[in-house]
Amino acid sequence: MVGRAALVLTVVLAASGPLILDAQTAQAAARKTDPLAAARQFYNLAQYDQAIDAAREAVSRPAAMPAARLIMGRSRLERFRASQAAKDLEDARADLRAVDPAALDARGRAELQVGLGELLFFEDRFGAAAELIGPVIDHAPLDPEARARALDWWATSLDRHAQTMPAAERVAIHARVIARMEDELRRDPASAPASYWIAAASRASGDLDRAWSAAFAGWIRATLARDRGVALRTDLDKLVVDGIIPDRAARAGARDRRQTQTALAAEWDAFKKTW
C-alpha cells in the first residue's frame, strides 16, 4: 500500500527577533542539532536520500548508532522499491543485519522486524515476509504511519504469495487479507491500506462486484485520511482503471466488452467528479 509532506521550518530566536530559515538551512540545522531525529523526520516524509544522509551523521554517535543503522536500512529498502538498484538492497541488508536489537526500544525492534520482512519480500519469500510482519501490526508500539506501512507490507506480501499458488488456493489467502482489513476499518475508518486492500483483494479473489463497491466507498473514505486521501485515491484510481473495469468488461463477453468498459469508465469518472 501498501503509499506517500510539508517540512516544518526551524525557527531560531536571535537577539533582533525570530528568524525563519529557508528549508535547506533548516535541514542542515536539524541534522547538526539532532541528526537521528532529523533522519526519522525525513524518513516519515518519504525523503529517503535526506534520511540516509542524516542517519549517516548519527552513526558516529555510539548511543544513536543502532537506531541510525535501522533508519538507513529502511530508507534504502524504500529507495530500492522505487529504483530497483541492487546496491540499495545490498546496503540495506548490511545495515539491518548490523543492528543490535537489544540496543533498540520496543518500537525500534518492531520497525526492525518489519524491515527484515521487507528484505524477505525482496528475496521473493513472500509468505515468510507476511509471517514476520503480521504479528507486529497488533502487538507493537508503532505510530499510526508505521502501523499503516506495516499493514500495507503484510497485505502486499500475502498478495504476492497468492500469485505463486494454484488458483484454487488463492481465494483463501485473499480472504485473510479482506478479513484483516475489515477489522482494521472497524478500528480505524481512516485506514488507507484497509480501504485499498478490501477492493484489491476482492478483485483478486474474483468478487468484482464487491471490488467495485469497495473502490467507491474507499474513494469517499479517503477524505478521512491525514493527507485528505491524495495517495489512496491515486492508488484506487489505478486499481479501478487498470484492473476492476477491464475485469468486469471481460465478463460481458467479446461482443459487448468495449461498450461495457466505456460505460464503466464513464460511471467512475462521473463519480470522481461528484466526489
N, C-alpha and C positions, 0 to 999 in steps of 0.2 A: 502497500500500500502502500505489500503497504506504502507519501509522499507525499517549500515543502522540501521582508524581515526588516525590521527597522533597527538601525543601530543607534543606541542611546548615546548621545554626545556627552563627553565628560565636561563637567563644569569646574573650573579652577577659580578659587577665590584669591584675587590679587589685592594689593593694597589700594588700588584705584577702583576696585569693584569687581563684579563677576565677569569672567571672560569665557564665552562658549567656543570651544575649539572646533576646528573642522574635523571631519570624520577620520582622515588619515592621521592627524595628530592625536586624536582621541584614542585610536587603536594603539599607537605607539606608547602613549602614556599608560594605558591599561595593561599592556604587556610588561612594561617596566615595573609597575607597582605590584601586580599580581598576575604573572603570566599564566598560571594554572586557571585562575578564574576567567581570564580572557579567553583561554583555549576552550573552556566549557561554553562560554557565551558564543564564540564563533561556531562551535560545533552545533549548538542548538539553532543557530541562524542558517545552518547549511552552508557556511563559508569555510569549506574544509581546508583549502590552502592556508588561510589565515590561522585556522585552528592548529594545523600541524606546525606552523612557524612559532606560534605562541607556546605550544606544548614542548617544542624542542628547547626553548629557553628555560622552561620549568624543569626539564630533566636534570639540569645541572644542580638543582636543589634536592638533596637526598630525601627530605621528607615528602617532596612532591613527585618524586620520580615514578612510583607505581601508577598513580593516577594520570600522570602526564603520558606515560607509555600507553596506557589504556586509551586515552583520547586520540593519540597519534594513530593507534591501530584501528580504532573505529572510524576515524576520519579517512584513513587510506582505504578502508573497505567501501565506504560510501563513494569515494572517488573512483575506485575500481568499478563499482556498479555502473557508473556513467561512462567511464573511459575504456574499460576492459584492458587497461595497461597491466601487463604481467608483473612489472616491478612493484606496483602498488599492492598487489596481492601478496607478493613475497615479503615486502617490508611490513605489511600488516600482520602477517603470520609471525614474523620475528618480534614485532612489538608486543603482541598479545602473549606469546609464549614466554616473554621476558618479565611479565607482570607477576609479582608475588601476591597471590590472593589474600594472604594473611595480613598484608600491609594495607588492604582496602577496607573501607567500611561496608556495611551491608548493601548499600546502594551500588557501590563500586563493584562488588562481587557479582551482583545481578547484571550489571552492564557488561562485565567481563564474560559472563555466561552467554549473553545474547551475542556478543562479538564472536565468541567461539562457535556459536551456532551459525553465524553468518559465514564463517570460514568453511564449515561443513557444507553449507549450501553451495558455495562457490566451487567446492570439490565434487559437486553433483551427488552429495549424500543427503538428499532432501528429507527422507524420513528421519534420519538421525538428527538433522538440524531442528526439525519440528519437535522431536522428543526433548532436545536440550533446552529449547526456548520456551516450550509450553508451560512448564511449572513456574517459570519466572513471572509470568503475567499476573497471576493472582496472589503470589506469596512472596513478593519482593517489594521493598520500599522505593518504587520508581515514581518519578514525577509524571504528570499527565502526558507530556511529549514523549518521554522514554517509553512509557507504557504503550502508547499508540504505535511507536516504531516496533516494539517487540511483538505486538499483536499482528501487525502487518507482516512482519518477517515469518511468524508462525504460520499464518494462513498462506502466504506465498510458498513456503516450504512444502506444506501439505498439498497445495495445488500442483506444484511441480512433481511431487512424489506420485500423485494420482495419475499424471500423464505418463508415468513409466509403468503403470499397472494395466492389466487387461481391462477392457471396457466395463465388464460386469462388476469389477471391484471398485471402480471409480466413484460410483454413486454413494457408497457408504463413507468414503473419505470426504467427499464434499458435504455430506450430511453432517459430519463432525464440525466442519467449518461453519456451516449455517447455524447449527445449534449453539456453538460458542459465540457467534456474532449476535444471535438473538439475545443471549444472556447479557452480552456487553451493552446492547442498546437499552435493555431494561435498567442496567446500572448507570449508563451514560448515554442519553439520547443524542448527544453531540458527537459521538464517536465516529470519526470519518472512516477508519478501517472497517468498522462494522457495517456502515451503510454501503460501502463499496462491495465488501465481500459477500453480503447476502445476495446482491444482484449477480456478482460474478460467479459465485459457486452455484447459484440456481441455474444460471445459463450452462455452466459446465456439466451439471447433472441432468440437463435436458428439460428442466422445468422453465420453459421460455416465458410462459405467462407470468409466473412469479418474478422472473428476472426483469421483465418489462415493468411490472408494477413496482418492484423494489427500486428500480432506477428512478422512476418518477418520485417515489417517496424520498429517496436519498437526495434528490435534487432539492426538494423542499427542506429537508432536514439539514442540509449543508449550511443553511444560514445560521444555525446554532453554533457552528464552529468558530474558533477564535479568529481565523482568517476570513470569516464570512463565507467559507465554502469554496474559495478560489481553487485550491488544489483538488478537493474532492470532485467538484463539478467538472474540472478538466478530465479527471480520470473516468468519471461516469460517462461523459460525452463520448470519449474514445471507445469505451466498452459498448455503448449503445450503437454508435455509428458503425464501428468495425466488427462488432460481434453479434449483438442481440438482433438488430434489424436484419442483417443478412441471413441469420439462422431462421428467424421467423418467416422471412420471404421464401427461403428454400422449402419450407413446409407447404407453401401454396402450390407447388408444382411448377414445372418448366413454363407452362403457358402463362401463368399469372404472376410469375416471380418478379419480373421487373415492375409491374404495376403495383404489386403489394409493397415492394421495397420503397417505391416512390411515395406511396401513401403513408407508410410508417415514418419515413424520414420527414414528411411534411407535418405529421402529427407531433413528432418530437420537437421539431423546430418551433412550431406554434406554441407548444407548452413552454419551451425555454423563453420565448419572448414574453409570454404572460407572467412567468415567474422569475 
